[in-house]
Amino acid sequence: MAALRHNYRLLKRLAGKAGIVAAVKQNAYGHGLLAVAREFSKAGVSFFALESIEEALLLRGEGFKERILILSALFPRHVAAFVEYGLTPVVVDFNFAYALNREAVRRKVKVPVHVKVDTGMGRLGVPLKTAKDFIYTLAGLDNLALEGICTHFPAADTDRSFTVAQIKAFNALTDELAGQGLRFRFRHCANSAGLIGYPGARFDLVRPGLALYGIKPLPSSKVDLRPALSLKTKVIFVKDILKGDSVSYGRTWVASRNTRIATLAVGYGDGYPRALSSKARVVIKDAYFSVAGRVCMDHTMVDIGNRRDIKAGDEVLLVGARGGLCVSAQELADLAGTIPYEITTCLSNRIPRIYRNP
């Protein structure tokens, strides 16, 4: 929890006058939604970003009063939940907007909405070329309040010129709308990489996710983020094998010498990627040891050489740092051919989350 607080304070300073919308979607990037949201709430976060109604209702059911922005497109049948639970939608189509307005009229309330404009992500959002007409039509719906306008960066970490062009396009659109009397309280487009790498993208709100959890969205940046998550398991079995013996499915790993194999209580069923087979390293006691053979659903094997002091019950560090040794989520992502987002969000909910709050 100390790492979460540190990261939030650091990003808040970096954001300047812009407010923080804390992305806690997908179980707070695998870290545990309720505990993380409570910590950010105590730290002063007043706006959360989620993808699903289910997670939003979980927060409301636990008494969270903060604003909740739902980033994904949802169906018209969900509009009652938005009104009843005070959720703020990102609007990307007329069907949802009209249904939400009808529900708001029925309940005699005005619902704040944020309009998403697609400036290059190609996923959700009104195309830039039709955005003005779309927004003017929404402005005619009496029970919707056009509170925010946003876009999203697909390549803030890899393509600076494209991202700068997105910022310019977003600026031009909002300036033109403002010139015609349509101003938004909140303009926002910066994800973690946008917040750290593009000062001109901070606007009124920023939406950090990965950086809040201490994983650098721009590996080359000097920002002092502190990883909050470590992943641990235990050795459950140790045995000697001979040169030429194979380990795990497919016999893809064959011992080049007499050695010892430690079996760990973790597998791809827990979210430890199968793509790490014979690639990743773990920390046991005071040293790194390599994964041997294919990661199984429930087990992973490592080659511990001639270490006789490693026994069943010993702790194994899969992600984290200890005694000068470190295995980062970024390292595992690189080995697995993925991104650190996937490493943390895929951790199974059957893994106990233990929170330390010094």
C-alpha positions in Angstrom: 0.0 0.0 0.0 2.9 2.4 0.6 3.9 1.9 -3.0 0.4 2.7 -4.2 0.4 5.9 -2.1 3.8 6.9 -3.4 2.9 6.4 -7.0 -0.4 8.3 -6.6 1.3 11.3 -5.0 4.0 11.3 -7.7 1.5 11.2 -10.6 -0.6 13.8 -8.9 2.3 16.2 -8.8 3.2 15.4 -12.4 -0.5 16.0 -13.5 -0.4 19.6 -12.1 -3.8 21.1 -12.2 -5.4 18.1 -13.9 -7.4 15.7 -11.8 -6.6 12.0 -11.5 -9.1 9.4 -12.8 -7.6 6.3 -11.2 -8.0 3.3 -13.5 -9.0 0.4 -11.3 -10.6 -1.7 -14.0 -10.1 -5.5 -14.3 -9.7 -6.0 -10.6 -7.3 -3.1 -10.3 -5.0 -4.6 -12.9 -5.0 -7.8 -10.9 -4.1 -6.2 -7.6 -7.6 -6.5 -6.1 -10.3 -3.9 -6.7 -11.8 -3.3 -3.3 -8.5 -3.0 -1.3 -6.9 -0.8 -3.9 -9.9 1.4 -4.4 -10.1 2.0 -0.6 -6.4 3.0 -0.6 -6.8 5.4 -3.4 -10.0 6.8 -1.8 -8.1 7.5 1.4 -5.3 9.1 -0.7 -7.8 11.6 -2.1 -8.9 10.1 -5.5 -12.4 11.3 -6.3 -12.8 9.7 -9.7 -12.4 6.0 -10.7 -12.4 4.4 -14.1 -13.9 1.0 -14.8 -14.9 -1.1 -17.8 -17.8 -3.0 -16.4 -21.1 -2.4 -14.7 -20.3 -5.4 -12.4 -17.2 -3.8 -10.9 -19.0 -0.5 -10.6 -21.9 -2.0 -8.6 -19.3 -3.8 -6.4 -17.8 -0.5 -5.5 -21.2 1.1 -4.9 -22.3 -1.9 -2.8 -19.3 -1.4 -0.6 -20.2 2.2 0.0 -17.9 4.1 -2.4 -19.2 7.5 -3.2 -16.6 8.6 -5.7 -17.4 9.4 -9.3 -17.2 6.3 -11.5 -16.5 6.6 -15.2 -17.4 3.6 -17.3 -14.9 3.5 -20.2 -16.5 0.8 -22.3 -19.5 0.9 -24.6 -22.6 -0.7 -23.1 -26.1 -1.6 -24.3 -29.2 0.5 -23.9 -30.6 -2.1 -21.4 -27.9 -0.9 -18.9 -29.1 2.7 -18.7 -31.2 2.2 -15.6 -28.1 1.2 -13.7 -26.2 4.3 -14.8 -29.0 6.5 -13.4 -29.8 4.6 -10.3 -26.1 4.2 -9.1 -24.8 7.5 -10.3 -22.4 6.2 -12.9 -20.9 8.3 -15.7 -20.9 6.7 -19.1 -18.6 7.3 -22.1 -21.0 7.8 -24.9 -20.1 6.5 -28.4 -23.4 5.9 -30.2 -26.9 7.4 -30.5 -28.8 4.3 -29.4 -27.3 4.3 -25.9 -27.6 8.1 -25.7 -31.3 8.2 -26.6 -32.1 5.4 -24.2 -30.2 7.1 -21.4 -31.9 10.4 -22.1 -35.4 8.7 -21.9 -34.5 7.0 -18.6 -33.3 10.4 -17.2 -36.5 12.0 -18.3 -38.5 9.3 -16.7 -36.7 9.8 -13.4 -36.6 13.6 -13.7 -32.8 13.8 -13.4 -29.9 15.1 -15.6 -27.1 12.6 -16.3 -23.5 13.7 -16.9 -21.9 12.0 -19.8 -18.5 12.0 -21.5 -18.2 11.8 -25.3 -15.4 9.7 -26.7 -13.8 10.7 -30.0 -11.7 8.3 -32.0 -8.5 10.1 -33.0 -6.6 7.0 -34.0 -7.3 4.1 -31.6 -9.8 2.5 -33.9 -11.6 0.8 -31.1 -14.4 2.8 -29.5 -15.4 6.4 -30.1 -17.1 8.6 -32.6 -14.9 9.2 -35.7 -13.2 12.5 -35.7 -14.8 13.7 -38.9 -18.3 13.2 -37.6 -17.7 14.1 -34.0 -19.0 17.7 -34.2 -22.4 16.7 -35.7 -22.6 13.9 -33.1 -21.9 16.2 -30.2 -24.3 18.9 -31.4 -27.1 16.3 -31.6 -26.3 15.1 -28.0 -26.4 18.7 -26.9 -30.0 18.8 -27.9 -31.0 16.0 -25.5 -32.3 17.9 -22.5 -31.6 15.4 -19.8 -28.0 14.7 -20.7 -25.2 17.0 -19.5 -22.2 17.0 -21.8 -19.7 17.1 -19.0 -16.6 15.6 -20.6 -14.9 14.8 -23.9 -12.1 12.3 -24.3 -9.9 10.3 -26.6 -7.4 7.5 -26.2 -3.8 6.9 -27.3 -2.8 3.6 -28.9 0.9 4.3 -29.2 2.0 6.9 -26.7 4.8 4.5 -25.7 6.0 3.7 -29.3 5.0 6.5 -31.8 5.5 10.0 -30.6 4.6 11.8 -33.9 1.3 9.9 -34.1 0.4 10.7 -30.5 1.3 14.4 -31.0 -0.9 14.5 -34.0 -3.8 13.0 -31.9 -3.3 15.7 -29.3 -3.4 18.4 -32.0 -6.6 17.0 -33.5 -8.2 16.7 -30.1 -7.2 20.3 -29.3 -8.5 21.6 -32.6 -11.9 19.9 -32.1 -12.4 21.2 -28.5 -11.3 24.7 -29.5 -13.7 24.8 -32.4 -16.6 23.5 -30.2 -15.7 26.1 -27.5 -15.7 28.8 -30.2 -19.3 27.9 -30.9 -20.3 28.0 -27.3 -19.9 24.3 -26.4 -17.4 23.9 -23.6 -16.7 20.8 -21.6 -15.8 20.8 -17.9 -13.5 17.8 -18.4 -11.2 17.1 -21.4 -9.0 14.0 -21.0 -6.9 11.7 -23.1 -3.7 10.9 -21.2 -3.2 7.3 -20.1 0.0 6.5 -18.0 2.3 7.0 -21.0 0.5 10.1 -22.0 0.7 11.6 -18.5 4.4 10.9 -18.1 5.6 11.6 -21.7 3.3 14.3 -23.0 2.8 17.4 -20.9 0.5 18.9 -23.5 -1.9 15.9 -23.1 -2.8 16.5 -19.4 -5.8 18.8 -20.0 -8.4 18.7 -17.2 -8.2 15.0 -16.2 -5.6 12.2 -16.7 -6.4 8.5 -16.6 -3.3 6.6 -15.3 -3.5 2.9 -14.8 -0.3 0.9 -15.1 1.8 3.7 -13.5 -0.4 3.7 -10.4 0.7 0.2 -9.7 4.4 1.0 -10.2 5.1 -0.4 -13.6 6.7 2.0 -16.1 4.6 2.6 -19.3 7.8 4.2 -20.8 10.7 1.9 -19.7 13.2 4.7 -20.4 11.5 7.3 -18.2 13.2 8.4 -15.0 10.0 8.6 -13.0 10.4 6.9 -9.6 7.5 4.5 -9.7 7.5 1.7 -7.2 6.0 -1.7 -8.0 3.2 -2.6 -5.6 2.8 -6.3 -6.4 5.0 -9.2 -5.6 4.0 -12.8 -6.5 5.1 -15.7 -4.4 4.6 -19.4 -4.1 6.3 -22.3 -2.4 8.4 -25.3 -3.3 6.2 -28.4 -2.8 8.6 -31.2 -4.0 12.3 -31.7 -4.7 13.9 -34.6 -6.5 17.2 -35.6 -8.1 17.3 -36.4 -11.8 20.0 -37.8 -14.0 21.6 -36.4 -17.2 19.3 -37.2 -20.1 16.1 -37.2 -18.0 13.3 -35.0 -19.3 11.0 -32.7 -17.4 7.3 -31.8 -18.1 5.0 -32.2 -21.1 6.4 -32.7 -24.5 9.9 -33.5 -23.2 11.1 -30.1 -24.3 13.7 -29.8 -21.5 16.3 -32.6 -21.1 18.9 -32.4 -18.3 22.4 -31.7 -19.6 23.9 -32.9 -16.3 22.8 -34.6 -13.1 20.8 -32.0 -11.2 17.8 -31.4 -8.9 14.3 -30.2 -9.8 12.1 -28.2 -7.5 8.3 -28.3 -8.3 6.5 -25.1 -7.5 2.8 -24.7 -6.6 1.9 -22.3 -9.5 0.9 -22.8 -13.1 -0.9 -21.2 -16.0 -4.2 -21.9 -14.2 -3.0 -19.3 -11.7 -2.0 -16.9 -14.5 1.7 -17.7 -14.6 2.0 -17.8 -18.4 2.8 -21.0 -20.2 4.9 -18.9 -22.6 7.5 -18.6 -19.8 8.3 -22.3 -20.2 12.1 -22.8 -20.1 12.5 -19.0 -20.2 11.7 -17.4 -16.9 13.7 -17.3 -13.7 12.6 -17.3 -10.1 14.3 -16.4 -6.8 14.7 -19.0 -4.1 16.7 -18.0 -1.0 19.7 -16.1 -2.4 19.8 -17.0 -6.1 18.0 -17.1 -9.4 16.9 -20.4 -10.8 15.6 -21.2 -14.3 12.2 -22.7 -15.2 12.7 -26.2 -16.6 10.3 -27.4 -19.2 6.7 -26.4 -19.9 4.7 -24.6 -17.3 1.8 -26.9 -16.3 -1.8 -25.9 -15.3 -1.0 -26.2 -11.6 2.8 -26.7 -11.4 6.1 -25.2 -12.6 9.5 -26.9 -12.3 12.8 -25.2 -11.8 16.4 -26.4 -12.1 18.1 -25.9 -8.8 21.4 -27.6 -9.6 23.2 -29.1 -6.6 21.5 -27.0 -4.0 20.8 -29.3 -1.1 19.5 -26.5 1.2 16.3 -26.0 -0.9 13.4 -28.0 0.5 9.6 -28.3 0.3 8.0 -25.3 2.0 10.6 -22.8 0.9 9.3 -19.5 -0.5 9.7 -18.7 -4.2 9.6 -15.2 -5.6 8.0 -15.1 -9.1 7.6 -11.4 -9.4 9.2 -8.8 -7.1 12.5 -7.9 -5.5 14.5 -9.3 -2.5 18.1 -8.9 -1.4 19.3 -7.2 -4.6 17.6 -9.8 -6.8 14.6 -8.8 -8.9 12.1 -10.4 -11.4 9.8 -7.7 -12.7 6.5 -7.9 -14.5 8.2 -6.2 -17.4 10.8 -9.0 -17.6 8.2 -11.7 -17.6 6.2 -9.8 -20.3 9.3 -9.5 -22.5 10.0 -13.2 -22.1 6.4 -14.2 -22.8 6.1 -11.9 -25.8 3.3 -9.8 -24.1 2.9 -6.7 -22.0 3.1 -6.2 -18.2 -0.7 -5.4 -18.2 -1.4 -9.0 -19.1 1.0 -10.4 -16.5 -0.8 -8.8 -13.6 -4.4 -8.8 -14.9 -4.3 -12.5 -15.7 -3.4 -13.5 -12.1 -6.2 -15.8 -11.0 -8.6 -14.7 -8.3 -7.9 -17.9 -6.5 -4.5 -16.5 -5.5 -4.9 -14.8 -2.1 -4.0 -11.1 -2.1 -2.2 -10.0 1.1 -2.1 -6.3 1.7 0.7 -4.7 3.7 -0.1 -1.2 5.0 2.9 0.1 7.0 
